[in-house]
Structures are given as structure tokens and as C-alpha cells.
Amino acid sequence: MAQTQKFPSRTVGIVGTETEQPVDRVDWLVRIIGNEIVTGALKAGEKISEPRLSRQFGISRGPLREAIRRLEERQLVVRTPNFGSRVASFTTEDFVGVFHVREGLEGIAARLAAARITDPELTVLEELCARHARTLPDSEKAREVDLEFHFRVAQASGSPVLTNMLCDDFYAIFKICRRQARRYPGRAEKALHQHLALLEALTEHDPEHAEYIARRHVRDARRAFEKVLHEQGIAFQQPDAREGA
């Protein structure tokens, strides 16, 4: 667990994106505790101690319990009768399933974004691609820039529901997935090329092409993850789903 933190002037979301928007105590706790789960400061299966967290953050049990409830909704915390709340544990099947759902959601996000994305938003995506290229030798930094690109496309969709599902739920679980598995050789370079292709489709405001590229991008990432599992000798059960070409 990290050291006690005070309410900051700017906050950091679970997937690492900064925002200047003011937050209440519950929102702040969700972000702080969620970040500790995603980064591994709170381990899978670890008990969530309300008295300890209450003392650590100097906050009453009411907001803390509401924050834990919201983290449970985001599947980062599991509540068991008579045992309290614990950090969620994910299986390889869970992670593969997240990729399948992400493929659909990110395809929809890219389609919506292509129809309404603004020039300033495109400029941000261009800058992220340039940063991605510069950080390729550093896999961890490249991963952070990679995820930020996905976050920005989700925001550009203009759909609060879709953005919340991706940025607050699936990207947090995806970060945990990435932390537990090495990256397949050459995947970072291929991801950058696909980001550039998606950027081109968004710039041309081509919804169908943007959706196609986004879906293929996530599908390729899942297949690379599955190859890593196979090479590590980790067996997993595929969801019952038909794959596209």
C-alpha cells in the first residue's frame, strides 16, 4: 500500500490519464485505490482492510465503502459474504475474454470517433504516435503511450457510456493483464503501424475503415497474447466466439 495521500489539485485516473476536474472523496478514493490495484501495490486476493484504509487516508468509512462498491462494479474488487472485500484475481481466460469484448467496443469507438473527431483531437493522436515511435526501445513507456492512444480515441467517440466502459473498466483490467505477461516480439512496432493506419482513417473521417482497423488491432493484440501463453506452456479455454478474417 502506498503512503498516505492528501487530496491533490489534479487527479490521475486508473489508466494513468491526468484530469483537472475536481473530484469528491469517493471519486478520489476510487482512483487512488484503483491505481494501487492496477499497478500491483495491492496484490490479487489481498484483503481490503477498511479500518486501515480509513486511517491511511484520514477519511470516514462511508465514502470508503462507497468507493469499494464502485471498484467492485468495475470488477477490480470482489466481495465475499463473511470474508469481506478482496482484490480481484483474474485468470488467463478472463484476460482473453476482455480482449474479445474490447474488440467490439473499440471498433464502435473508432467508428463514432471517425464521424466527429476534431482537428485538435487528431493533433493529440499524431503527437502520441510520434511519442510511441520515440519510446519503442523502452517497452514500458511504449505501453503507456499505446494505452493513452486508445484512451484518446475512446474519448473522441463522444459517447460517455462507451468511454466509461473502456477507460474505467476494460483498460484497467487490461493494464493488469499486461503487467502479468511479457510482450510478444515485434508487437510494439506492429501496434504503432496500426495506430498510424487508424489515425489516417480517422483523419479521413472514414467510419467503416476506422472500425475495421480498430477491431483488427485488438484482435492481433489478443493473438499475440495467446502466443505468449502458448510459449509459456499456459493452458487456457477460448471463449465460444467466431473470429473474423
N, C-alpha and C positions, 0 to 999 in steps of 0.2 A: 504494500500500500504506500502511496506517495505521501509526502509530508502535508501537513495542514495547509490549505489554501484559502485565501480571502477572496471575496467577490471581486473579479477583475473588471477593468474598464472595457476590455474586449474579451470575447469568449472564443473558445475553439470547439468546433463540432466534433462528433465522434469520428468522422473520417478525416479530421485534421484541417478543415476549412475555417478560416477566421471570419468573424462577423462583428460588426459594430453595434448590432441591435441589442438593446437592453434585455435582460432576461430576469425572470423571477427566481426564487430559491429552488423550486422544483426543477425548472429547466436547467439551471446551473448544475445541480446535483446529477441530473441525468447525463449531462455532458462530461462532467468530471469522472463519475463512476464508470460511465460507458467507455471513456478513453482508457481507463485502467484495465478494463476487461479486454478491450481490443489489443492493447499493447502487451498484455500478459502480466501486468503488475498484479492483477487479481487472476489467479490461476483457475483453470477449468475445474469445476467441482468444489471450489473453495466456498466455505460458508460465508454468507453476508451477515456480518455482525452489526445489528442496528445500534446497540449501545456504543460500540467502538467508533462507528462512523459518525454518530451523533456528537461524540466528544471531539473527534478529529476535526469536524467542520464547524463545531460550535453552533449546531442547528437543532431544532426540535425534532421529535420523532415523526410528527405529522407530515411535513414536507418530505422527509426521508422515505417514509413508507410509500408516499405517492410516487416518488422518483423510482423506487424499486418496482412498483407496479408497472410503471411505464417501460422500464427495462425488461420486465417480464413480457410485455406486449411485443417488444422488439426481439424477443427470443434470446436475449443475452443473459437473462436470469430465469431460473426455474424454481418455482415454489412447490414444496412437497409437504403435505399435511403431517404435522407432528415433528417435522425436521426443519422447517423454516425455508429460507431462500438460499440458493447456491448459484454460483456462476455456471452458466450452461456449458455442457460438454457436447461437442459436435463430432459425428462420425464422418468417415470418408464419403459415405452415401449422402449425408446431409450436404456436404460441400458440392458434390456432383449435382445434387438436386437444385442447389442455389444457382449454379451455372445455367441449368435448363430454364429456370424461371427468369433469370437475368436476361437471357437471350431474347425472350419475348418482350420484357419491359423496356430494355434498351433499344430494341427495334422500334417500339412505339414512340419512345422519347426522341429518337433521331428523326422519325417521320414528322412528328409535331414540330420539332425544332427547325427542320428544313423550311417549313412553311412560314415561320415567324421570326427567325433569328435576325438580330440586328448587326450592323457593322461593328459596333464596339464589342459585342459578344464574339464575333468572328475574329477580331483582333486579339482578344484574350486567348482563343483557341490556337491561333497562329503562334503566339508567344509561348504557349505551353508546348507546342510541337518543337519549337526551337530549343527550349529548355530540355525537353526529352532527349533530343539529339546530343546535346552537350553533356548530359548526365549518364549516357549509356555505359561508360566504364564503371560507374557506381550503381550497382544493381538496386540498392535500397532507395537512393534518390530517384532513380528512374521509375521505380514502382510508385513513389509518392506523386510524381508528376503525371504518370499514367492515370492514376486514380483521380487526380484533380481534373484531368481532361474529361473523364466520364461524368464527374460531378457537374462540370460546367455545361455539358450537353444536356444533362437531365434538367438543370435549371432553365436552359434555353427552351425547353419544351413548353414552358408556360403553364404546366399542369402542376398545381401544388400537391395533389394527391400522388401523382406519379413521382414527383421529386422527393416527397417524404418517404415513399416506399423504397426508392433506390438509395437515397443518400442516408437516411436514418436507419434503415433495416438491412438491406442486402449488402451495401458497401461495407458496413461494419462487420458483418459475418464474413464477407469476402476478405477483409483485412486479416481476420483470424486465420482463415484458410491459407493465405499467402505466407503468414508467419510460420506455419507448420510444414510447408513444403517448399523445396528448392525450385527455382525457375528452370524450365526446360531450355537447353542451349539454343540460342538463336531466337527465342521467343520475344525478347525485348526489342530486337531490331524489327522483327515482323510486326509487332504491335505498333511501332512507330509508323511503319509504312501504311498500316491500316488506318491509323489515326489521320494521316495525311490524306488518304483516299476519302475518309468520311468528311474531313474538313472541306475538300473540294466539292463533294455532293451538297454539303450544307451551304457553301458559298454560291453554288448554282441554284439553290432552293429547289432541289430535286428530292421530294419526299420518298418516292419509291426506291431510288438508288441509295439514299441515306439509310433507309431501314434495312435494305439488303446487306449493306456493308457492316452496319452495326451488329446485325444478327450473326453474320459470318465471323466477325471479330470475336464475339463472345464464344461462339461455337469452337473456334480454333483454340481459344484460351482453355476451354474445357478439355479438349482433346490433348493439349499439351500437359495439362494437369493429370489426366488419366495415364499418359505415358510415363510420367514421373512415378505415379503409384505403381504401375506395372514394373518399372525398373527396380523399384524398392521392394518388390515382392509383396505389395499390399493388395489383398483381395477386396473387391467391393461389388455391390449389386447395383446394376444400372437401373434407373427409373424406367418404367414402361412407357417409352416415348419414341415416336418415329422421327428420324433425323432427316433434314433436308440435304440436298446435294452439296 
